[in-house]
């Protein structure tokens, strides 16, 4: 009987960067061990792309932001409690008979009003009851756990937890879990394997891609100063790139708020004039990870706040500039030897960002380092297969084979 692995993550998130993680990890597991069967469980209860579990998310976040912490947590517990209770039977069925469960992908271990805390805790309860071996893999960890959130996340340690892989420096995990469970190790984000999971466009687009993210979302989740915040900044950046001789593709990662921000930017007088001249285009909002990969792979360079816009760019060897708002972004650029192309701090000037993008495009992506990063990504995914039993490991050399 073929091995079956179930991934608990966000495969159908409207922010399709989360889906990139799930699809790339599943693709690599199947590549490393042909015949392995991979199932997905969406921690937010979505059953496909385009499914909505929370309408008017912007309004809901605005309400939460205005409330005291304890009241916010109570409201989220009430709201999510009903949803999670309805989802539990499906999760139980998915866990039954699985050889391994992977809790992974994205900034899952972040305590934004107990949201992911409650979801991960239920997954842990289901997997403990099913006696399923568990691996935490490729997750981001924020230093924002409340006492209630910590208690919920700690339920992971009641499972048959066999490994912990984090994509950011491991201290954030170790400090907030008091050293419980397996010692955390650094693992690459599965999205780095996108070039083997998705087909790149045959004809490059020859433009710089600017990933538009809603300023309010950045402010809500930021753990530092937000670089280049606001629609006026994006308009100025677009103008600066065009003045430098670049065509520009405006795009987003698909989240509802980002789609609205992209529409506002396209209607901005300065940008609308450049659209009319054919120097700027607004790409249709991606409905799937494949859509986002196609947009980014066709660019000569990318500028983004969103981590997975940057990761996809790197996967396709497209030079990228990261705009700061969260430690995870700076950590990624540092980890691939591109720290000079990360811009932190609220004082980022649009002209400076455009100049940094020109420098990134001129420098390109170092092919030797790129090959090392992809090999590390493959090795990390292949290591998951050894957690079931030793003979599950792929043959020697499989984890570091060529890109396609």
N, C-alpha and C positions, 0 to 999 in steps of 0.2 A: 504494500500500500504506500502511495506517495506521501511524503511529508506535507503537513498542512500548517501554515503559519497565518495567524490573524493579527492585523495591524490596527491598533486603536490610535486614531489620529483625527485629522480634519480633511479627508480626501475630497469632500464636496463643498468646501468653504467657498463663499463668494469671492474671497481673496484667493485667487487660484494659485498663488504662490504656495499655499499650504497643500494643495493638490499635487503640485510638482514634487514635493517631498514624498508623498505617499506613492505616487506612480513610479518615481525613479527608484525608490527602495524596493518596491515589488518587482520592477523590471530587473534590477541587479540580482535579487535573490533567485529569480527564475533563470537568469543567465549563468549564475555561479553553480546552480544545481538544477539542471533541466528536470522537469517533472514536478517540482515543488508547487504546491497549490497555495495561493495567497488570497486571503479574504480581507476585506476592510470593514471596520466599524467606525462610523463618524460620531465622535464624541458629542457633537451638537445635534445629532438626530437627523441630519439630512440623509436622504436616500438617493440623491442624484444631483447633478449640476442644475443650478437654477432653483433648487428647493429653498424655501425660506422658513426659518424657525423663529425669527423675531422681526416683525415689521416695524418700520420707523425707528431703526436702531439709533439714529442720530438723536432723536427726541428722547429715547430711553436713556442714552448716555448723559444727555444734558440734565435730565431729572436726577439720575444717580449722583452726578458730580455736585449737585446742589445740596445733597443730604449728608448728615453726619455719618461717619464710618459704620457705626453699629446699626444704624437704621438701613444703610445701603446693604449691609450683609444680610439683614433679616429679609429685606425685599427680594434679594437674589435667591436666598434659600427657599422662600415661598414660591417664586416664579419657576426656578429650575427644579424644585422638588417634584412638582407635578409632571414635568416633562421627563425627568429621569426615571420616575416610577413607570411611566408608559413605555420607555425604551428598554427597561431592564430585561423583560422576557426575550427580546431579540438578541441582546448581548449575551445572555445565558446560552442561547442556542449557538451563537457564533463561537463561544469559548469551549463548548462541549466537544471533547475529542481532539482539540488542537494540540499539536506537538510543541508549539511555542506561541506566546503572545508578545508582541512588541508594542510598548507604549512609546510612541515616538513621533518626532517631526514637529517643528515649530516651537514657539515660546510657550510650551505647555505648562511648565512649572513656574508660572507667574500668577500672583494673587491679585488679580484685578477684581475686587469685590467678590471673592470666592468662586468666580466663574469656573475656571479650570480646576480649582481645588475640588469642587463638588463632583465634577465629571470624572476626574482621575480617581477619586476615592471610590465612586461606584464601580468603575472598571476594576479597581483592585479588589473590591468585595466579590465581584463576579468571578474573577480569576482565582481568587483564594478558594472559593467554594468549588470551583471546577478542578482544582489542583493542577492548574496549567502552569508550566514553567514560564517565567516572565523575564523580559529584558527591557530596560529603559534605554532608548537609543536615539542619539542625534538630537537631543532636546536642548532648547534654550532654558536658562534658569535666571530668573530675575531676583534681585535682592529686595523683595518687597513682601515677604510672607508675614502675615499677621499670625497671632497665636492660634486663631481658629483655622486659618489656612494651613499652617504647619501641621496641626493635628490631622487634617484631612489628607494632605500629601503623605504623611507618615504611614497611612494605611497601605501604601505600596510595600512597606517592609513586612507586612503580614503575609505576603504572597511568597511563592517559591521564586524569589528574585535572584537571578543568576548573574546579571551584569548590569552596570549603570554606565552609559556613554553619554557625555554631555558635549555640546559643540563649543561652549565658551569655557574660559578657565574654571577649573573644577572647584575652586574655593567657595563660590556662591552656593553650590550644592552641599559641600562638606560642612560649611559654617551653619547652614540652616537645618541640617538633618542631624547635627551633633555626631557625625561620623557613623551613623547607623548604616547597615547594609553593606554590600560590596563596595570596595574602594572605587570611586568614579574615575573614568579614563576619558581623555579627549577623543571625540569621534568627529569625522567630517560630516557635513550636511549631505544627505543623499542627493539633493538637487544638483550637486556638482557633477553628477553623472548624466545630466540632461542630454548631452550631445549623443549619447548612445541610446537614449530612450525616445527622443523625438528626432524627426527628420528636419534638417536645416533647409531653408529655402534654396532653391537652385540658383536664383539670381539675387545677389545682395541688394539692399535697399539704398545704400550710400547716403545715410542721414544719421544725425545724432538723435538718439531716443531720450526724451525727457519723461521720466515717470512721475505722474502727478498724484500727490497724496493729500487728502483732506487735512488742512491745518488743525482742525479740532481733534481729529483722531490722534495726530502726532502729539498734541498737547496732553491728551487724556492718558496716553500710555508712556510718555517720555520719561526717561530717568536722567535726563540731562538737558542742556540748552538745545533748542531746535534750530538747526542751520537752515537759512533760506525759507522762512515760514511765511506763507500767505500767497494768495493768487497773484498779487502785484509782483512778488518776487519771481514767480514762474513766468509771468509776462515779460519782465525785464531780462530774465535768463534767455528766453526764446529770442528776444530781440538781439541780445549780445551774440548769440550763436550765429544768427543770420548775418549780422554785421561782420562776423569773422569768416563768412563765406560758406557756412554750413546750411544745408537743408535740415529741417527738424521734424521729427515724428513725436507727437504728444501721445502718451498712452497711460494706462493705469493698470493696476493688478486685479481689478474687477469688483472690489468691495463697493457697496452701495454709495457710501460717502465719497469714495474716490471717483466714481462715475459722475457724480454731481459736480465735484470740483473740476473735473476735466471739461465738462460742458460749460461751466462758468468761464474757464480759461479760454476755451475756443471762441466764446462770445466777447471776450475782452477786446476793446477797440484796437489796441496795439497788435494783438494776435490775429484778430479777424482780418486786418489789412494784409498781414503776411500770408494768411491762408488764401486770400483772394489773388495774391501774386504767385501762388504756387510754391512758395518757399516753406510753408508749414502745412502739415496734415495732422488731423486728429484721428488716430487709429480707433476702430470700433472696440468697445470695451470687451476684453476677453471673457468668454463664457466657460472656457476649459483651460487646463494647463497647456495643452497643445497650442491653443491660440496665443497665449502669452509667449511661449517659446518661439513661435514663428515671428512675432513682432520683434523680439529682442535679437534673435539670431540674424536678422536682416540689417541690423544697425552697424555703423562704423564705430560708434561709441555710445555709452549710456550714462545718464546722470540720474541718481535715484536716492530717495530715503528708504524705500522698501528693500529689505534684505534680499528677498528672493528675485527681485529684478537684478540686483548686483550679482547674486549667485548664478543666475541663468546667463548673464553676460559673461562671467568668467568661464562657465562651462563651455560656451561656444567661442572662447578666446576673443571676446569683444572687450576692448578697453573700457573701464568703468570708473566713474567718480561717485563716491558715497557721501551723502549729506547726513550729518550727525543728528541724533535725537535719542539713541539707545545704544548701550554698550555693545550689544550684539553686532552692530554694524562695524564699529571700530575694531572689534575682536576679529571679525572676518577679514577685513583688509590687512590687518597686521599678520594674520595667519598665512596669507598667501604672498607676503612680501610686498604689498602694495600700500603700505601705510601712508605714503606721501600723497596718495589719491583719495584719502578720506579727509573731509572738511568738517570739523566740529565747531561748535560755538554759534551763538545767535547772530553774530555780526557778519556772517558770510555775505559777500557782495556778489551780485549776479555776474559782473564782469570778471571777477576773480574766479568764480566757478567755471565760467566759459573758458578762461585761459587754462585752468587746470585740466579741463577736458581735452583741450588741444594738446597739452603735454602728455596726457595719458594715451591719446591716439598715436602721437609720435613715438612714444616709448613701446607701445604694443604690449602683448602679454608674453612674458618669458616662457618659451616652449619647454625648457627643462623643468622649471618650477611647476608649470602647468601639468606636465606628465606625472611629477611626483605627487601633486595634490590629488589627481584622479586615481592614482594607484593606492594612495592612502584611503580614499573613499571606498574603493572596491574591497580593500582588505578588511575595512571595518564592517561592511555589509556581510562579507563572507564569514567573518568571525561569528556572526549570529547563528549560522548553521551549525557550528560546533557546540552550541549550548544544549542542543537536543540530545545528541550522543556523539562520541568521537568519530564514528564512521560516517557522520553526516557531512564532514568537511569536504570541500571541493578538492579536486586533484591539485598537486603542487603547481604554482604558477598561475592558476586560474584567476586569483584575486588581483593580479597585476598585469593582465593581458591588455592588448591594444584597445584603443577607444572605440573602434567599430569593426 
